[in-house]
Amino acid sequence: MTPDQKGEPGWKKALSLLVRYGLPLALTVLLVWYMFKKVNFTEMMHLIEHGVNYWWILLAMGISVFSHVFRAARWRLQLNALGIKPPFMALCCSIFGCYALNLVFPRLGEVWRCTYIASSEKASFTSVLGSMIGDRLSDTLMVGMLFLLSLVVAYPGIEAFLTKYPVGRDIIGLLSQIWFWAAIIGAVAVCWLLLRVFRDTAIVKKLKEMLLNMWEGFSVVARMKGRWLFLFYTLCIWGCYYFQLYVAFYAFDFTRALCHEPGLAGGLIPCLVTFVLSSIGMAIPSNGGLGPWNLAVMFGLAIYGVSDAEGTAFSMLQWSGQTVMLIILGIYTMVYISLTSRKKRADSLSSTLTYKP
């Protein structure tokens, strides 16, 4: 088979695309099939058609927009520290477009938003990518802290989850094994040794240059002036995520009842458990979280006595509302990029016509 222009055989490129996009799509289909297999579809549709106060779903959709705006504001701090100063609306649209693109091509949105900002600002792509990695690492640390918080305030619920779904015990058991951590340390040591032995080769030099640029974008969080503002925006982002789910609890009778049940802190604890599990579910590559996110929400609600049909109705409607909002924001992003590109071309043409040698 003839290699493509980059020298990569066509079958390898096809395999790469299959792994990158085909497997997440297959996983999404499989998990959605599994989810609907567990529920009474007629009962679920009846709940969606007759048991929902849609004003709460609309409010949750509105809150989600602010989470993206706060994320853009946080990312601006990192980019400004690197000397990259894009317009704030461009940053907002990069976030809007990122999540809208992830609905179709999982994880491609992150690459697109880095490419868009790097190209529009004539900046180093790897530095911008490094700042995005720092952005994502902050989210990972936040999920970890929320998980620890849920263990403290909702231990009975977490224990019930691990008892009902043994896969949770298996994961914890794996993390407690010495050989697991020894394997990770060994893999890191082997990688370091290979880089050390082949340090004078062109490919290793290029890799080190790329990693240094990425590290610059990542480490800027620790030394930039707006560290506390970065923390504030992080709390705002995750506060929006949490409260958009909590607000949605009031859309259904069965989740609203949790907000009035004694000992559950007005529904804040069930929402926290459900929120943490759903955030972990979002780490599984799928189209817009469809499948893993829904199942995680179902599991979280099941801990507090919500049936599979009710949990599926809740998760599907909440996911659908967020998806509709992302589509709207994606369309807005397309219009914004089109208009700004047209304006740049017009300004460039005007400058050319008025230039006098």
C-alpha positions as CSV (number, residue, x, y, z in Angstrom):
1,M,0.0,0.0,0.0
2,T,1.3,3.4,-0.9
3,P,2.3,5.6,2.1
4,D,0.5,8.9,2.5
5,Q,2.2,12.2,2.3
6,K,3.5,12.0,5.9
7,G,5.2,8.7,5.2
8,E,2.7,6.7,7.3
9,P,1.1,3.7,5.6
10,G,-2.6,4.1,4.9
11,W,-3.6,1.1,7.0
12,K,-1.8,2.5,10.1
13,K,-3.7,5.8,9.6
14,A,-7.0,3.9,9.3
15,L,-6.2,1.9,12.4
16,S,-5.3,5.0,14.3
17,L,-8.6,6.7,13.4
18,L,-10.5,3.5,14.3
19,V,-8.9,3.4,17.8
20,R,-9.3,7.1,18.3
21,Y,-13.0,7.5,17.2
22,G,-14.4,4.0,16.4
23,L,-13.7,2.5,19.9
24,P,-15.3,5.4,21.8
25,L,-18.4,5.2,19.5
26,A,-18.6,1.5,20.0
27,L,-18.3,1.9,23.8
28,T,-21.0,4.5,23.8
29,V,-23.4,2.3,21.8
30,L,-22.6,-0.7,24.1
31,L,-23.1,1.2,27.3
32,V,-26.3,2.8,26.1
33,W,-27.6,-0.6,25.0
34,Y,-26.7,-2.0,28.4
35,M,-28.4,0.9,30.2
36,F,-31.7,0.6,28.3
37,K,-31.6,-3.2,28.7
38,K,-31.8,-2.7,32.4
39,V,-34.9,-0.4,32.4
40,N,-38.5,-0.4,31.5
41,F,-38.5,1.9,28.5
42,T,-42.2,2.6,28.7
43,E,-42.0,3.7,32.3
44,M,-38.9,5.8,31.6
45,M,-40.7,7.7,28.7
46,H,-43.8,8.2,30.9
47,L,-41.6,9.9,33.5
48,I,-40.0,12.1,30.9
49,E,-43.3,13.1,29.3
50,H,-45.4,13.6,32.5
51,G,-43.1,13.8,35.5
52,V,-40.7,16.6,34.8
53,N,-40.6,20.3,35.6
54,Y,-38.6,21.5,32.6
55,W,-37.9,24.9,34.1
56,W,-35.4,23.3,36.4
57,I,-33.7,21.6,33.4
58,L,-33.5,25.0,31.6
59,L,-32.0,26.6,34.7
60,A,-29.4,23.8,34.8
61,M,-28.6,24.5,31.1
62,G,-28.1,28.1,31.9
63,I,-25.7,27.3,34.8
64,S,-23.6,25.1,32.5
65,V,-22.8,28.2,30.3
66,F,-21.2,29.9,33.2
67,S,-19.0,26.9,33.9
68,H,-17.5,27.3,30.4
69,V,-17.1,31.0,30.8
70,F,-15.2,30.5,34.1
71,R,-13.1,27.9,32.4
72,A,-12.1,30.4,29.7
73,A,-11.3,33.0,32.4
74,R,-9.1,30.4,34.2
75,W,-7.3,29.4,31.0
76,R,-6.7,33.1,30.2
77,L,-4.6,33.4,33.4
78,Q,-2.3,30.6,32.2
79,L,-2.0,31.9,28.7
80,N,-1.3,35.5,29.8
81,A,1.5,34.2,32.0
82,L,3.0,32.6,28.9
83,G,2.7,36.0,27.1
84,I,-0.3,34.8,25.0
85,K,-3.2,37.3,25.2
86,P,-6.1,36.2,23.0
87,P,-9.5,38.0,23.2
88,F,-11.7,36.7,26.0
89,M,-14.5,35.9,23.6
90,A,-12.1,33.9,21.5
91,L,-11.2,31.9,24.6
92,C,-14.9,31.4,25.4
93,C,-15.6,30.1,21.9
94,S,-12.6,27.8,22.1
95,I,-14.2,26.2,25.1
96,F,-17.7,26.1,23.6
97,G,-16.3,24.6,20.4
98,C,-14.1,22.1,22.3
99,Y,-17.1,20.5,24.1
100,A,-19.4,20.7,21.1
101,L,-16.7,18.9,19.0
102,N,-16.3,16.2,21.7
103,L,-19.9,15.3,21.2
104,V,-18.9,13.8,17.8
105,F,-15.1,13.1,18.1
106,P,-14.1,12.4,21.7
107,R,-11.0,14.2,22.9
108,L,-10.5,15.9,19.6
109,G,-12.0,19.1,21.1
110,E,-9.0,19.6,23.3
111,V,-6.6,19.5,20.3
112,W,-8.9,21.8,18.4
113,R,-9.1,24.5,21.1
114,C,-5.3,24.5,21.4
115,T,-4.8,24.6,17.6
116,Y,-7.3,27.5,17.3
117,I,-5.7,29.7,20.0
118,A,-2.2,28.9,18.9
119,S,-2.9,29.7,15.2
120,S,-4.9,32.8,15.9
121,E,-2.3,34.2,18.3
122,K,0.8,32.9,16.4
123,A,1.9,31.1,19.5
124,S,3.7,27.8,20.2
125,F,1.2,25.0,20.0
126,T,3.1,22.9,22.6
127,S,3.0,25.8,25.1
128,V,-0.7,26.2,24.6
129,L,-1.1,22.4,24.8
130,G,0.9,22.4,28.1
131,S,-1.5,25.0,29.6
132,M,-4.4,22.9,28.6
133,I,-2.8,19.9,30.3
134,G,-2.4,22.0,33.4
135,D,-6.1,22.9,33.0
136,R,-7.1,19.3,32.9
137,L,-4.8,18.2,35.7
138,S,-6.5,20.8,37.9
139,D,-9.8,19.2,37.1
140,T,-8.3,15.7,38.0
141,L,-7.1,17.0,41.3
142,M,-10.5,18.5,42.0
143,V,-12.3,15.3,41.3
144,G,-9.9,13.5,43.6
145,M,-10.6,16.0,46.4
146,L,-14.3,15.7,45.8
147,F,-14.1,12.0,46.0
148,L,-12.3,12.2,49.4
149,L,-14.9,14.7,50.5
150,S,-17.7,12.3,49.5
151,L,-16.0,9.5,51.4
152,V,-16.1,11.6,54.6
153,V,-19.6,13.0,54.3
154,A,-21.3,10.1,52.5
155,Y,-19.4,7.0,53.6
156,P,-22.6,4.8,53.9
157,G,-23.5,5.7,50.4
158,I,-20.1,4.9,49.0
159,E,-19.9,1.7,51.0
160,A,-23.3,0.7,49.5
161,F,-22.0,1.4,46.0
162,L,-19.0,-0.8,46.5
163,T,-21.1,-3.6,48.0
164,K,-23.6,-3.4,45.2
165,Y,-21.0,-3.1,42.4
166,P,-18.0,-5.3,43.1
167,V,-16.0,-3.6,40.4
168,G,-15.4,-0.8,42.8
169,R,-13.8,-3.2,45.3
170,D,-11.7,-4.6,42.5
171,I,-10.3,-1.2,41.6
172,I,-9.5,-0.3,45.2
173,G,-7.9,-3.8,45.7
174,L,-5.7,-3.1,42.6
175,L,-4.6,0.2,44.0
176,S,-3.6,-1.5,47.2
177,Q,-1.3,-4.0,45.5
178,I,2.5,-3.4,45.7
179,W,3.1,-5.0,42.3
180,F,0.8,-2.5,40.6
181,W,2.8,0.5,41.9
182,A,6.1,-1.4,41.2
183,A,5.0,-1.9,37.6
184,I,4.3,1.8,37.2
185,I,7.7,2.7,38.7
186,G,9.4,0.1,36.5
187,A,7.8,1.5,33.4
188,V,8.9,5.1,34.3
189,A,12.4,3.8,34.9
190,V,12.6,2.1,31.6
191,C,11.4,5.2,29.7
192,W,13.9,7.3,31.5
193,L,16.7,4.8,30.7
194,L,15.8,4.8,27.0
195,L,15.7,8.6,26.8
196,R,19.1,8.6,28.6
197,V,20.8,6.1,26.3
198,F,19.4,7.6,23.0
199,R,19.6,11.2,24.2
200,D,21.7,12.3,21.2
201,T,19.3,11.1,18.6
202,A,17.2,13.6,16.6
203,I,13.9,12.1,17.7
204,V,14.8,12.3,21.4
205,K,16.0,15.9,21.0
206,K,12.7,16.8,19.3
207,L,10.7,15.0,22.0
208,K,12.6,16.8,24.8
209,E,12.0,20.1,23.1
210,M,8.3,19.3,22.9
211,L,8.1,18.2,26.5
212,L,10.0,21.3,27.7
213,N,7.4,23.5,25.9
214,M,4.6,21.5,27.4
215,W,6.1,21.7,30.8
216,E,6.4,25.5,30.5
217,G,2.7,25.7,29.8
218,F,1.9,23.3,32.6
219,S,4.2,24.7,35.3
220,V,3.1,28.3,34.7
221,V,0.3,27.6,37.2
222,A,2.7,27.3,40.1
223,R,4.5,30.6,39.4
224,M,2.1,32.9,37.8
225,K,0.8,36.0,39.6
226,G,-2.9,35.0,39.6
227,R,-2.6,31.7,41.5
228,W,-5.4,32.5,43.9
229,L,-7.6,33.8,41.1
230,F,-6.9,30.5,39.3
231,L,-8.1,28.6,42.5
232,F,-11.2,30.9,42.7
233,Y,-12.1,30.1,39.0
234,T,-11.5,26.4,39.6
235,L,-14.0,26.5,42.5
236,C,-16.5,28.5,40.3
237,I,-16.2,25.9,37.5
238,W,-16.8,22.9,39.7
239,G,-19.5,24.8,41.7
240,C,-21.4,25.3,38.5
241,Y,-21.0,21.6,37.6
242,Y,-22.3,20.6,41.0
243,F,-25.2,23.0,41.2
244,Q,-26.4,22.4,37.7
245,L,-26.9,18.7,38.7
246,Y,-28.4,19.7,42.1
247,V,-30.9,22.1,40.4
248,A,-31.9,19.2,38.1
249,F,-32.8,17.2,41.2
250,Y,-35.9,19.5,41.6
251,A,-37.1,18.6,38.1
252,F,-38.3,15.1,39.1
253,D,-40.4,14.1,42.1
254,F,-38.2,11.1,43.1
255,T,-35.0,13.3,43.2
256,R,-36.8,16.2,44.8
257,A,-37.8,13.8,47.6
258,L,-34.1,13.3,48.4
259,C,-33.8,17.0,49.0
260,H,-36.5,16.7,51.8
261,E,-35.4,13.4,53.3
262,P,-33.9,13.8,56.8
263,G,-30.2,13.1,57.2
264,L,-29.3,13.9,53.6
265,A,-28.5,17.6,54.1
266,G,-31.2,18.8,51.8
267,G,-30.2,16.5,49.0
268,L,-26.6,17.9,48.9
269,I,-25.1,14.5,49.9
270,P,-26.9,12.3,47.4
271,C,-26.1,14.9,44.7
272,L,-22.4,14.9,45.8
273,V,-22.1,11.1,45.5
274,T,-23.9,11.2,42.1
275,F,-21.8,14.1,41.0
276,V,-18.4,12.5,41.9
277,L,-19.4,9.2,40.2
278,S,-20.5,11.0,37.1
279,S,-17.3,13.1,37.0
280,I,-15.3,9.9,37.1
281,G,-17.5,8.4,34.4
282,M,-16.7,11.4,32.2
283,A,-13.0,10.2,32.2
284,I,-14.1,7.2,30.0
285,P,-13.8,8.2,26.3
286,S,-17.2,8.3,24.7
287,N,-19.3,10.7,22.6
288,G,-20.1,13.6,25.0
289,G,-20.1,11.3,28.0
290,L,-23.1,9.4,26.7
291,G,-23.2,6.0,28.3
292,P,-20.5,6.2,31.1
293,W,-21.9,9.4,32.5
294,N,-25.5,8.1,32.4
295,L,-24.6,4.8,34.1
296,A,-22.6,6.6,36.8
297,V,-25.6,8.8,37.5
298,M,-27.9,5.8,37.7
299,F,-25.5,4.0,40.1
300,G,-25.3,7.1,42.3
301,L,-29.0,7.6,42.5
302,A,-29.6,3.8,43.0
303,I,-27.6,4.1,46.3
304,Y,-30.5,6.2,47.6
305,G,-33.3,4.0,46.4
306,V,-34.0,5.5,42.9
307,S,-35.0,2.8,40.5
308,D,-33.2,2.1,37.2
309,A,-36.1,3.5,35.1
310,E,-36.1,6.7,37.2
311,G,-32.3,7.0,37.1
312,T,-32.2,6.5,33.4
313,A,-35.0,9.1,32.8
314,F,-33.1,11.6,35.0
315,S,-29.7,11.0,33.4
316,M,-31.0,11.0,29.8
317,L,-32.9,14.3,30.3
318,Q,-30.1,16.0,32.0
319,W,-27.6,14.8,29.5
320,S,-29.9,15.8,26.6
321,G,-30.4,19.3,28.1
322,Q,-26.6,19.8,28.3
323,T,-26.1,18.5,24.8
324,V,-28.6,20.9,23.3
325,M,-26.9,23.8,25.1
326,L,-23.5,22.6,23.7
327,I,-24.9,22.4,20.2
328,I,-26.2,26.0,20.5
329,L,-22.9,27.2,21.8
330,G,-21.1,25.3,19.0
331,I,-23.2,27.1,16.4
332,Y,-22.5,30.4,18.1
333,T,-18.8,29.5,17.9
334,M,-18.9,28.8,14.2
335,V,-20.6,32.1,13.6
336,Y,-18.1,34.0,15.8
337,I,-15.1,32.4,14.0
338,S,-16.6,33.1,10.6
339,L,-17.2,36.7,11.4
340,T,-13.8,37.3,13.0
341,S,-12.0,35.6,10.1
342,R,-13.9,37.8,7.6
343,K,-13.0,40.9,9.6
344,K,-9.3,40.0,9.7
345,R,-9.3,39.4,5.9
346,A,-11.0,42.8,5.4
347,D,-8.5,44.6,7.7
348,S,-5.6,42.9,5.9
349,L,-7.0,43.9,2.5
350,S,-7.6,47.5,3.7
351,S,-4.0,47.7,5.0
352,T,-2.6,46.4,1.7
353,L,-4.7,49.0,-0.3
354,T,-3.6,51.9,1.8
355,Y,0.0,50.9,2.0
356,K,2.4,53.4,0.4
357,P,6.0,52.3,-0.3
